[in-house]
Amino acid sequence: MAPVRFGVAARLFAGLAAMALIAGGIALIAARALSTASERLDEVALTRLPATAQAGLIGRQSQALADTIPFLVFSTTQSDRRTVALRLDDTAAWLDDELANLRSAGVPDRRLATVVTPYRAVLESMRGLDGLVAARIEADYLVSRFALQVQQADAQVRLLRPALMGERGAADWALAASATLNTLAAAAGEPHEARVRARRGDYRTRLREADAAFARLPPALAAQVQPVQEQLHAIGGGVDQGTAAPPEGVAAADIFGAREASLTAQRQVRARLTQTGDVSNQFLAAVWGLVQYLQDEAASASRQTRAAQGGDLLLVALLTLAAGATAGGLLVYLNRSVLRRLHQLRDAMAAEAEGRPAPLPVEGHDEIATMARSLARLRDAIHGREEALQASREQARQIAETAPVALVVTRIPDRRILSINQRACEMFEISREEALAQTADPFYAVPGDRHAWQQALYRDGVARDFVVRMQTYNGRRFTAMLSATKSVHEGQLAWLVALVDITQRLRTEESLRTAKNQAEATARELVRSNADLEQFAYVASHDLREPLRTVASYVNLLERRYTDQLNPQAREFIAFARSGVERMEHLIQDLLEYSRAGRGIPATDPVPLDAVVNEALVNLDAAVRRSEGTIRIEAALPAVRGDRSDLLRLFQNLIGNALKYRHPERAPDIRIGCLPRPEGGLTISVADNGIGIAPAHFERIFLIFQRLHGRNAYEGTGIGLAICRKVVERLGGSIRLDSAEGIGTTFHIDLPAEAVEPAGPAAGGEAIEARAEGDGLTRSGPGTGERRA
């Protein structure tokens, strides 16, 4: 059986109903006695109390206004200043409306005047303070801009110094310019106006020295340093400009004027802040005086009401005592069933806020028990989320510690280091404890780098990939890639800066550029050298043939005219000479052929290899018939983007070698095939069943004039395979071979994909059919063909 739910609301309703009955009786009895008091209390409630409450709210908002004004002084940018000023204007507008409401509520003007007068003074002082803060920010910006110009000028002097050290007068100018720049840089950070004016005098002295040294410079050096000299005059105002400050609203023309304007503005801001604080205190005192006045009026009205009801209070007191006894009994009951459990619930929540465990009143079936169970579930959920948040924070900390980049968090106003990870400690060669006691400024080798990325961050909200020059705690310099953004660290505005050391990368890039330039120079030299060698071979082959023809003609003339007069030994000598001339003729002809190979203009249209092979077979027809050999094309050959004459030399030399170096005991069997390569492109193979080649000679046979057999065994000059390699390499491919002595040799031509124009089987078949009728080439299957003797 389900329990009967007599909840808190029902109990409270029952108690309130009982008390309402008692109060109704008391009200009937005391209605007449309290009528006059009710009217007066209504007057107090309708007039004094709302005005008092409203005045108290005005007091709190006035305090908020006074507390907000100092934030205007801490503004570092015009946008921050405008934000605070707008907030102050909103608060002032609200106060204007509320003061008007007090006037409409019946507060006398003479009392309101005690608040309005100092309030107007606060507004006027606040506006003056806003203008001074704006002037201070503008002056600080000018100082920063002039300081950046000083750094740029210093960098130019450093760049010019190596060129000036060889000249005595130029060296004097460089030293005087550096001293002038040091004076300008020191003026940007001087804390007192008198010291700034003293720095101006020092600057003019140094500038006169620089002007004197500049006047002694040779014209060529003077032209180089003139921009820097003019900049020295521009930054500091020169030696003839007066010391009077520029008119109000006009930007300072030099760094000394800007710094004096900044210090003057700061002094005026402090003075105005003190004045504003005094006026604000007077305003607050007037507001709280008004509140006290309204409270006193309400209390006076209440006292008058109590005096008027007089003796009726005794009767009301007796009736109230009876009602109190009844209410006491109800309260005891409610205390046990409701209030005690509510207190237990409150204590449990307070203990939970302090991190102590405490029981919740979850027993029962009323609203308090339901609320307690809900709070228990909420507590468990909060604990789970806190644990997850703690785990997330720990994970973020571990990620920051193990990150490959250096991470540094610095406070924005004073650039104090708030957090640094292990990678950053290693990069800057400093311990974490030492780093947290430092500012970030000493780690910048060039302060201008810090100003550059900070200006980008203020402008764009983030700074990315800035190349900065840094230095470690021990003074070692390096180059880093910097990215930064605004962040909040433990309630403080901060910069989150990420750094990557790119010193080695820059060195590597410089080495790569140097190596690339050297490689390009070497390649150009090789191209020129190859062109010279090819031209030499071509010209030499032509020039050598003419004296060779002369020698051959005179040898033939000797043989024809004096054959009868020569003995057998002389005729043998003449035969030797004729043989040498013929060999020399072949060598020159082959050398000319080698020089021509690869010199043709690359074809714009693909060349079908089927047609090239058929043309080579026509040229070798006599050798094929003489050897009784068979040439089989086992697959359709593609079209190749190359020179047709070079491709003809390639296949004519490979097929001719297969016919020449045939096995003495069997007829030549030559197979031409084509297969795709896994990485792209094609491999064309020319296989034979000839005498084969020993593995030791695989590379040697592709060298020019390298022969493996004597001239009596096989004719030739040993240049054909060298031509083949040259043609294939010009196509971007390579040539290799597989061979076994006494079994045969297979040459593989590997062509890249960009050199091959795919051709369908139909194209290959048509090329074979074109030679079938005239040359005895017969088809042995789809895409194949044979050439027989």
C-alpha positions in Angstrom: 0.0 0.0 0.0 1.5 3.3 -1.1 2.3 5.8 1.7 0.1 8.8 2.2 1.9 11.9 1.0 1.3 14.9 3.4 3.9 17.2 2.0 5.4 20.4 3.2 3.1 22.5 1.1 0.0 20.9 2.7 1.5 21.3 6.2 2.3 24.9 5.5 -1.1 25.5 4.0 -2.8 24.0 7.1 -0.7 26.2 9.4 -1.2 29.3 7.4 -5.0 28.6 7.3 -5.1 28.3 11.1 -3.1 31.5 11.5 -5.3 33.2 9.0 -8.4 32.4 11.0 -6.7 33.8 14.2 -5.5 36.8 12.3 -9.0 37.4 10.9 -10.4 37.5 14.4 -7.7 39.9 15.5 -8.4 42.0 12.5 -12.1 42.2 13.1 -11.5 43.3 16.7 -8.7 45.7 16.0 -10.0 47.1 12.7 -11.3 50.3 14.1 -8.3 50.8 16.4 -5.8 50.3 13.7 -7.6 52.2 10.9 -5.8 55.5 11.5 -2.5 53.8 11.9 -3.0 51.9 8.7 -3.6 55.1 6.8 -0.4 56.6 8.2 1.5 53.5 7.5 0.2 53.5 4.0 1.4 57.0 3.6 4.9 56.0 4.8 4.9 52.9 2.6 3.8 54.8 -0.5 6.0 57.9 -0.1 9.0 57.5 2.2 10.0 53.9 1.9 10.2 53.7 -2.0 12.2 56.9 -2.0 14.5 55.5 0.7 15.0 52.3 -1.2 15.6 54.1 -4.4 18.1 56.4 -2.7 20.0 53.4 -1.3 20.2 52.0 -4.9 21.5 55.3 -6.1 24.1 55.1 -3.3 25.3 51.7 -4.4 25.4 52.7 -8.1 27.3 55.9 -7.1 29.8 53.7 -5.3 30.1 51.6 -8.4 30.7 54.8 -10.4 33.4 55.9 -8.0 35.0 52.4 -8.1 35.0 52.3 -11.9 36.7 55.7 -12.5 40.3 54.4 -11.5 40.1 51.7 -14.2 40.1 54.6 -16.8 43.6 55.5 -15.6 44.9 51.9 -16.2 43.8 51.9 -19.8 46.8 51.3 -22.1 45.0 51.6 -25.5 42.3 54.0 -26.8 39.9 51.1 -27.2 40.2 50.1 -23.5 39.8 53.8 -22.6 36.6 54.1 -24.7 35.2 50.9 -23.2 35.6 52.2 -19.6 34.3 55.7 -20.6 31.2 54.2 -22.2 30.6 52.1 -19.0 30.9 55.3 -17.0 28.6 57.2 -19.3 26.0 54.4 -19.0 26.2 54.6 -15.2 25.9 58.4 -15.2 22.8 58.2 -17.5 21.2 55.7 -15.1 21.9 58.0 -12.2 20.4 61.0 -14.0 17.1 59.0 -14.5 17.1 57.8 -10.9 17.6 61.4 -9.5 14.7 62.5 -11.7 12.6 59.7 -10.2 13.4 60.9 -6.7 12.3 64.4 -7.6 9.0 63.0 -9.0 8.6 60.9 -5.8 8.4 64.1 -3.7 12.0 64.6 -2.5 12.5 68.3 -2.0 14.8 70.1 -4.5 16.9 71.5 -1.7 17.8 68.0 -0.5 18.4 66.8 -4.1 20.7 69.8 -4.7 23.1 68.4 -2.1 23.5 65.3 -4.3 23.2 66.9 -7.8 25.9 69.5 -7.3 28.7 67.1 -6.4 27.4 64.7 -9.0 27.8 67.3 -11.8 31.3 68.0 -10.4 32.1 64.2 -10.6 30.9 64.1 -14.3 32.9 67.1 -15.3 36.0 65.8 -13.5 35.5 62.4 -15.1 35.3 63.9 -18.6 38.5 65.9 -17.9 40.2 62.7 -16.7 39.1 60.9 -19.8 40.7 63.6 -22.0 43.9 63.5 -20.0 44.1 59.7 -20.3 43.5 60.0 -24.1 46.4 62.5 -24.2 48.6 60.2 -22.2 47.9 57.2 -24.4 48.6 59.2 -27.5 51.9 60.5 -26.0 52.9 57.0 -25.0 52.2 55.8 -28.6 54.4 58.7 -30.0 57.2 57.7 -27.6 57.0 54.1 -28.7 57.0 55.1 -32.4 60.0 57.4 -31.9 61.7 54.6 -30.0 61.1 52.2 -32.9 62.7 54.8 -35.3 65.7 55.0 -33.0 66.1 51.2 -33.2 65.8 51.3 -37.0 68.4 54.0 -37.2 70.7 52.1 -34.9 70.3 49.0 -37.1 71.3 51.1 -40.2 74.4 52.5 -38.4 75.4 48.9 -37.5 74.9 47.9 -41.2 77.1 50.8 -42.3 79.8 50.4 -39.7 81.9 47.7 -41.6 82.0 50.1 -44.6 83.0 53.1 -42.5 85.7 51.6 -40.3 88.4 52.0 -43.0 88.0 55.8 -43.0 89.0 57.8 -39.9 86.4 60.5 -40.3 83.7 57.9 -41.1 84.6 56.0 -38.0 84.2 59.2 -36.0 80.8 59.8 -37.5 79.7 56.2 -36.7 80.7 56.6 -33.0 79.0 60.0 -32.8 75.8 58.6 -34.4 75.8 55.7 -32.0 76.2 58.1 -29.0 73.4 60.2 -30.4 71.1 57.2 -30.7 72.0 56.0 -27.2 70.9 59.4 -25.9 67.6 59.3 -27.9 67.0 55.7 -26.6 67.6 56.8 -23.0 65.3 59.8 -23.4 62.4 57.4 -24.3 62.5 55.8 -20.8 63.4 58.8 -18.6 61.0 59.1 -15.6 61.4 62.8 -14.9 60.9 65.8 -17.2 64.1 67.6 -16.0 66.1 64.5 -17.0 64.5 64.6 -20.4 65.5 68.2 -20.9 69.0 67.3 -19.8 69.0 64.4 -22.3 68.0 67.0 -25.0 71.1 69.0 -24.3 73.3 65.9 -24.4 71.6 64.9 -27.6 72.4 68.3 -29.2 76.0 68.0 -28.2 76.3 64.5 -29.7 74.4 65.6 -32.9 76.8 68.6 -33.4 79.7 66.1 -33.2 77.9 63.9 -35.7 77.3 66.9 -38.0 80.9 67.9 -37.8 82.1 64.3 -38.6 79.5 64.1 -41.5 80.9 67.3 -43.0 84.3 65.7 -43.2 83.1 62.6 -45.0 84.1 61.9 -48.6 81.1 62.5 -51.0 80.6 58.7 -51.6 80.4 57.9 -47.9 78.3 61.0 -47.2 75.7 59.8 -49.7 75.5 56.5 -47.9 75.1 57.9 -44.4 73.0 61.0 -45.3 69.6 59.2 -44.7 70.7 58.2 -41.2 72.0 61.7 -40.5 68.7 63.2 -41.5 66.9 60.7 -39.4 69.0 61.7 -36.3 67.8 65.3 -36.8 64.2 64.2 -37.4 63.9 61.9 -34.3 65.4 64.4 -31.8 64.3 67.7 -33.4 67.8 68.8 -34.5 70.1 71.4 -32.9 68.1 74.6 -33.9 64.6 73.7 -32.7 63.3 75.4 -29.6 62.5 73.5 -26.4 58.9 74.8 -26.1 56.3 72.2 -26.0 54.0 72.0 -29.0 50.5 73.5 -28.7 47.8 71.4 -27.1 46.3 68.9 -29.5 49.4 69.0 -31.8 51.6 65.8 -31.9 55.1 66.2 -30.5 57.7 66.6 -33.4 60.5 64.8 -31.6 61.1 62.1 -29.0 62.0 64.6 -26.2 58.7 66.5 -26.8 56.8 63.3 -26.9 58.4 62.0 -23.6 57.8 65.4 -21.9 54.2 65.3 -23.1 53.8 61.8 -21.8 55.2 62.7 -18.3 53.1 65.9 -18.2 50.0 63.9 -19.1 50.8 61.3 -16.4 51.2 64.0 -13.8 48.0 65.6 -14.8 46.2 62.3 -14.8 47.4 61.6 -11.2 46.4 65.1 -10.1 43.0 64.8 -11.8 42.5 61.3 -10.4 43.1 62.7 -6.9 40.6 65.6 -7.6 38.1 63.2 -9.0 38.5 60.9 -6.0 37.8 63.9 -3.6 34.8 65.0 -5.6 33.6 61.4 -5.8 33.9 61.1 -2.0 31.9 64.3 -1.6 29.2 62.9 -3.9 29.0 59.6 -2.1 28.8 61.4 1.3 25.9 63.5 -0.1 24.1 60.4 -1.5 24.3 58.6 1.8 23.3 61.8 3.6 20.1 61.8 1.4 19.5 58.2 2.3 19.9 58.9 6.0 17.5 61.9 5.6 14.8 59.7 4.0 15.3 57.0 6.6 14.9 59.5 9.4 11.7 60.8 7.8 10.3 57.2 7.5 11.2 56.5 11.2 9.6 59.8 12.3 6.4 58.9 10.5 6.4 55.5 12.1 6.8 57.0 15.6 3.9 59.4 15.0 1.8 56.4 13.9 2.6 54.4 17.0 1.8 57.4 19.3 -1.6 57.9 17.6 -2.8 54.4 18.2 -2.2 54.8 22.0 -4.2 52.6 24.2 -5.5 50.3 21.5 -2.2 48.6 21.5 -3.0 46.8 24.7 -6.0 45.0 23.2 -4.0 44.2 20.1 -1.2 42.9 22.3 -3.5 40.5 24.1 -5.0 39.2 20.9 -1.5 39.0 19.4 -0.4 37.0 22.5 -3.2 34.5 21.9 -2.3 34.3 18.2 1.4 33.9 19.2 0.6 30.9 21.4 -1.2 29.3 18.5 1.5 30.2 16.1 4.1 28.9 18.5 2.4 25.5 18.6 2.3 25.5 14.8 5.9 26.6 14.6 7.0 23.7 16.9 5.2 21.3 14.7 6.6 22.9 11.5 10.1 23.1 13.1 10.1 19.4 13.6 8.6 18.4 10.3 10.0 21.2 8.0 12.5 23.7 9.4 14.8 21.2 11.0 15.1 19.3 7.8 15.5 22.6 5.9 18.4 23.5 8.2 19.9 20.1 7.7 19.6 20.7 4.0 21.2 24.1 4.3 24.0 22.8 6.5 24.7 20.0 4.0 24.9 22.5 1.2 27.3 24.8 3.2 29.5 21.8 4.1 29.5 20.8 0.5 30.6 24.3 -0.5 33.5 23.9 2.0 34.4 20.4 0.7 33.2 18.5 3.8 30.8 15.5 3.5 27.4 15.9 5.2 24.2 13.8 5.1 21.2 15.0 3.3 17.6 14.5 4.6 16.6 12.1 1.8 14.1 10.1 4.0 10.4 10.7 3.4 8.2 11.4 0.4 7.6 15.2 0.7 9.2 18.0 -1.3 12.2 18.4 1.0 13.1 14.7 0.6 12.7 15.1 -3.2 14.9 18.2 -3.2 17.5 16.4 -1.1 17.6 13.5 -3.5 17.9 15.9 -6.4 20.8 17.7 -4.6 22.5 14.4 -3.9 22.3 13.6 -7.6 23.5 17.1 -8.5 26.4 16.8 -6.0 27.5 13.5 -7.5 27.3 15.1 -11.0 29.3 18.1 -9.8 32.0 15.9 -8.3 32.2 13.9 -11.5 32.6 17.1 -13.5 35.2 18.5 -11.1 37.1 15.3 -11.5 36.8 15.5 -15.3 37.8 19.2 -15.2 40.8 18.4 -13.0 41.8 15.6 -15.3 41.4 18.0 -18.3 43.6 20.6 -16.5 46.2 18.0 -15.8 46.0 16.8 -19.4 46.4 20.4 -20.6 49.4 20.8 -18.3 51.0 17.6 -19.6 50.4 18.6 -23.2 52.0 22.0 -22.5 55.0 20.3 -20.8 55.4 17.7 -23.5 54.7 20.1 -26.5 57.5 20.3 -29.0 57.2 24.1 -29.0 58.2 26.6 -26.3 55.1 28.1 -24.5 55.5 31.2 -22.3 52.7 33.2 -20.6 53.5 36.8 -19.7 51.4 39.4 -17.9 50.5 42.2 -20.3 51.1 45.4 -18.1 54.7 44.5 -17.0 55.5 41.5 -19.2 56.3 39.4 -16.1 56.5 35.6 -16.9 53.6 33.8 -15.3 54.1 30.3 -16.7 56.7 28.5 -18.8 56.9 24.9 -20.0 59.9 22.7 -20.0 60.7 23.1 -23.7 60.9 26.9 -23.2 63.2 26.4 -20.2 65.5 24.3 -22.3 65.4 26.8 -25.2 66.3 29.7 -23.0 68.7 27.7 -20.8 67.0 28.7 -17.6 65.3 26.9 -14.7 61.6 27.4 -14.1 62.1 29.1 -10.8 64.6 31.6 -12.3 62.2 32.2 -15.3 59.2 33.0 -13.1 61.2 35.8 -11.4 62.1 37.5 -14.8 60.3 39.6 -17.3 60.3 38.6 -21.0 62.3 41.7 -22.2 65.9 40.4 -21.6 65.2 37.4 -23.8 64.7 39.6 -26.9 68.0 40.2 -28.7 66.4 42.9 -30.8 63.6 44.8 -28.8 62.1 45.9 -32.1 61.0 42.3 -32.8 58.9 42.4 -29.7 57.3 45.7 -30.7 56.5 44.3 -34.2 54.5 41.3 -33.1 52.8 43.2 -30.2 51.6 45.8 -32.7 50.3 43.1 -35.0 48.5 41.5 -32.0 46.9 44.7 -31.0 45.8 45.3 -34.6 44.6 41.8 -35.6 44.0 40.1 -32.2 46.7 37.5 -33.0 50.3 37.4 -34.2 51.4 34.5 -36.4 54.7 33.3 -37.7 56.9 36.3 -36.8 60.7 35.6 -37.2 62.3 37.1 -34.0 65.9 37.1 -32.8 66.1 35.8 -29.2 68.8 35.2 -26.7 69.1 32.7 -23.8 69.6 33.5 -20.2 73.4 32.9 -20.8 73.5 35.3 -23.8 73.5 32.8 -26.6 71.5 34.2 -29.6 69.2 32.2 -31.9 66.3 32.8 -34.3 62.8 31.6 -33.5 59.3 31.6 -35.2 56.8 33.3 -32.8 53.0 33.2 -32.6 51.0 34.9 -29.9 47.5 35.6 -28.7 45.8 37.3 -25.8 44.8 35.0 -22.9 43.7 35.0 -19.3 45.9 33.3 -16.7 44.6 32.9 -13.2 42.4 36.0 -13.7 45.1 38.2 -15.2 45.3 39.4 -18.8 48.3 37.8 -20.4 50.0 37.0 -23.7 50.4 33.3 -24.7 53.5 33.1 -26.8 54.6 30.0 -28.7 58.2 29.8 -30.0 60.0 27.3 -32.3 63.8 27.5 -32.7 64.4 27.8 -36.5 68.1 28.5 -36.4 69.1 25.1 -37.7 66.3 25.2 -40.3 67.6 28.6 -41.6 71.1 27.2 -41.8 69.8 24.1 -43.7 67.8 26.3 -46.1 70.9 28.4 -46.8 73.0 25.2 -47.3 70.3 23.8 -49.7 70.2 27.1 -51.6 74.0 27.0 -51.9 74.0 23.3 -53.0 71.2 24.0 -55.5 73.1 26.9 -57.0 76.2 24.7 -57.3 74.3 21.8 -58.8 72.7 24.2 -61.4 76.1 25.6 -62.2 77.5 22.0 -62.6 74.6 21.0 -64.7 75.0 24.0 -67.0 78.7 23.2 -67.3 77.9 19.5 -68.1 75.4 20.6 -70.8 78.0 22.9 -72.3 80.7 20.3 -72.1 78.5 17.6 -73.7 77.5 20.0 -76.5 81.2 20.8 -77.1 82.1 17.1 -77.1 79.3 16.3 -79.6 80.2 19.1 -81.8 83.9 18.0 -81.7 83.0 14.5 -82.6 80.8 15.6 -85.4 83.4 18.0 -86.8 86.3 15.6 -86.2 84.5 12.8 -88.0 84.0 15.0 -91.1 87.5 16.4 -91.0 89.2 13.0 -90.5 87.5 11.4 -93.5 89.1 13.7 -96.0 92.8 12.8 -95.3 91.6 9.2 -94.9 90.2 9.3 -98.5 93.6 10.7 -99.6 95.5 7.9 -98.0 93.2 5.3 -99.5 93.4 6.8 -103.0 97.2 6.9 -102.9 97.4 3.3 -101.6 95.1 2.2 -104.4 97.3 4.2 -106.9 100.4 2.4 -105.7 98.8 -1.0 -106.0 97.5 -0.3 -109.6 100.8 1.2 -110.9 103.5 -0.8 -109.2 101.9 -4.2 -108.5 104.3 -5.9 -110.9 107.3 -4.2 -109.3 106.4 -5.0 -105.7 107.5 -8.1 -103.9 104.9 -10.2 -101.9 105.9 -8.5 -98.7 105.2 -5.0 -100.1 101.8 -6.1 -101.4 101.0 -7.5 -98.0 101.9 -4.1 -96.5 99.6 -2.4 -98.9 96.8 -4.8 -97.9 97.4 -4.0 -94.2 97.2 -0.3 -95.0 94.0 -0.7 -97.0 92.5 -2.7 -94.1 93.5 0.0 -91.6 92.0 2.6 -93.8 88.7 0.7 -94.0 88.7 0.1 -90.2 89.4 3.8 -89.7 86.6 4.6 -92.1 84.2 2.4 -90.1 85.3 4.0 -86.8 84.8 7.5 -88.1 81.4 6.5 -89.6 80.4 5.0 -86.3 81.7 8.0 -84.4 79.6 10.3 -86.7 76.6 8.0 -86.1 77.1 8.3 -82.3 77.4 12.1 -82.4 74.2 12.3 -84.5 72.3 10.1 -82.0 70.2 12.2 -79.6 70.8 15.4 -81.5 67.5 15.5 -83.3 64.7 17.8 -82.4 62.2 16.0 -80.1 59.1 15.0 -82.0 55.9 16.8 -81.3 53.8 13.8 -82.5 54.2 10.3 -81.1 56.2 7.9 -83.2 54.6 4.4 -83.6 57.3 1.8 -82.7 55.6 -0.9 -84.9 56.4 1.2 -88.0 60.0 1.9 -86.7 60.6 -1.9 -86.1 59.3 -2.7 -89.6 61.6 -0.1 -91.2 64.5 -1.5 -89.2 63.7 -5.0 -90.5 63.6 -3.7 -94.1 67.1 -2.2 -93.6 68.3 -5.6 -92.1 66.6 -7.7 -94.7 69.9 -9.0 -96.2 71.2 -10.0 -92.8 68.0 -11.7 -91.9 68.0 -13.8 -95.1 71.7 -14.6 -94.7 71.3 -15.9 -91.2 68.0 -17.6 -91.9 66.7 -16.0 -88.7 63.1 -15.4 -87.3 62.0 -12.1 -85.8 58.7 -12.3 -83.8 56.8 -9.3 -82.5 54.9 -10.8 -79.6 52.8 -7.8 -78.6 51.5 -4.5 -80.1 54.2 -1.8 -79.6 53.2 1.7 -78.3 53.9 5.1 -79.8 56.8 7.0 -78.2 57.5 10.7 -78.0 61.0 10.7 -79.5 63.0 11.3 -82.6 62.2 8.7 -85.3 65.8 8.4 -86.6 67.1 7.8 -83.0 64.4 5.1 -82.5 65.4 3.5 -85.8 69.0 3.3 -84.7 68.0 1.8 -81.4 66.1 -1.2 -82.9 68.4 -1.6 -85.9 71.4 -1.9 -83.5 69.7 -4.3 -81.1 68.3 -6.6 -83.9 71.5 -6.4 -85.9 73.5 -7.4 -82.8 71.2 -10.4 -82.3 71.8 -11.5 -85.9 75.5 -10.9 -85.7 76.2 -12.7 -82.4 74.0 -15.7 -83.3 74.9 -19.2 -82.0 76.8 -21.2 -84.6 74.6 -24.3 -84.1 71.1 -22.8 -84.4 69.3 -20.2 -86.4 68.6 -16.8 -84.8 65.2 -16.5 -83.0 64.5 -12.9 -82.0 61.5 -11.9 -80.0 60.2 -8.3 -79.4 57.8 -7.9 -76.5 56.2 -5.1 -74.5 54.9 -5.2 -70.8 53.5 -2.5 -68.5 55.6 -1.5 -65.4 54.0 -1.5 -61.9 55.2 2.0 -61.2 54.0 3.3 -64.6 55.4 3.3 -68.1 56.4 0.3 -70.3 59.3 -2.2 -70.7 60.2 -3.2 -74.3 62.3 -6.3 -74.6 64.4 -7.6 -77.4 65.4 -11.3 -76.7 67.6 -13.6 -78.8 69.0 -17.2 -78.5 72.6 -16.2 -79.5 76.0 -16.8 -77.8 75.1 -14.7 -74.7 77.3 -12.4 -72.6 79.2 -13.0 -69.4 77.8 -11.0 -66.4 81.2 -9.4 -65.9 80.8 -7.5 -69.2 77.2 -6.2 -68.7 78.3 -2.7 -68.1 81.3 -2.7 -70.4 79.3 -3.4 -73.6 77.6 -0.1 -73.3 80.9 1.9 -73.4 82.1 3.3 -76.7 84.6 1.3 -78.7 84.5 -1.6 -76.2 84.6 -5.0 -77.9 84.4 -8.4 -76.4 85.7 -10.3 -79.5 88.5 -9.9 -81.9 88.0 -8.3 -85.3 88.6 -11.6 -87.1 85.6 -13.2 -85.2 83.1 -10.4 -85.5 83.2 -7.2 -87.5 82.3 -3.9 -85.9 83.7 -1.0 -83.8 81.9 -1.6 -80.5 79.8 1.6 -80.7 76.3 0.3 -81.4 75.2 -0.4 -77.8 76.6 3.0 -76.7 74.3 4.6 -79.2 71.4 2.5 -77.8 72.0 3.7 -74.3 72.3 7.3 -75.4 69.0 7.2 -77.3 67.1 5.5 -74.4 68.5 7.9 -71.8 67.4 10.8 -74.0 63.9 9.4 -73.7 64.2 9.5 -69.9 64.5 5.7 -69.6 67.2 3.1 -69.1 68.5 0.0 -70.8 69.6 -3.2 -69.1 70.1 -6.8 -70.0 69.8 -10.4 -68.8 72.1 -13.0 -70.4 73.6 -16.4 -70.0 76.5 -17.6 -72.1 75.5 -20.1 -74.8 71.7 -19.5 -74.1 70.9 -16.0 -75.3 70.5 -12.3 -74.3 67.5 -10.2 -73.5 67.8 -6.4 -73.6 65.1 -4.5 -71.5 64.2 -0.9 -72.4 62.4 0.8 -69.5 60.5 3.9 -70.6 58.7 6.3 -68.2 55.0 7.0 -68.6 55.5 10.5 -69.9 57.5 9.2 -72.9 54.8 6.6 -73.9 51.7 7.4 -75.9 49.4 4.3 -75.3 48.4 2.6 -78.6 45.7 0.0 -79.0 46.2 -3.5 -80.5 44.6 -2.3 -83.7 47.5 0.1 -84.3 50.1 -2.5 -83.8 48.3 -4.9 -86.1 48.1 -2.4 -88.9 51.8 -1.7 -88.7 52.6 -5.4 -89.1 50.1 -5.9 -91.9 51.7 -3.0 -93.8 55.0 -5.1 -94.1 53.3 -8.4 -94.5 52.9 -8.4 -98.3 56.1 -6.7 -99.4 58.7 -8.2 -97.0 57.4 -11.7 -96.1 56.2 -10.6 -92.6 53.4 -13.0 -91.6 51.0 -12.8 -88.7 51.1 -15.5 -86.1 48.3 -14.3 -83.9 46.5 -11.2 -82.7 49.0 -8.4 -82.2 52.0 -10.6 -83.3 54.0 -11.1 -86.4 57.1 -13.0 -87.8 59.9 -12.0 -90.1 61.5 -15.0 -91.8 64.4 -15.4 -94.3 
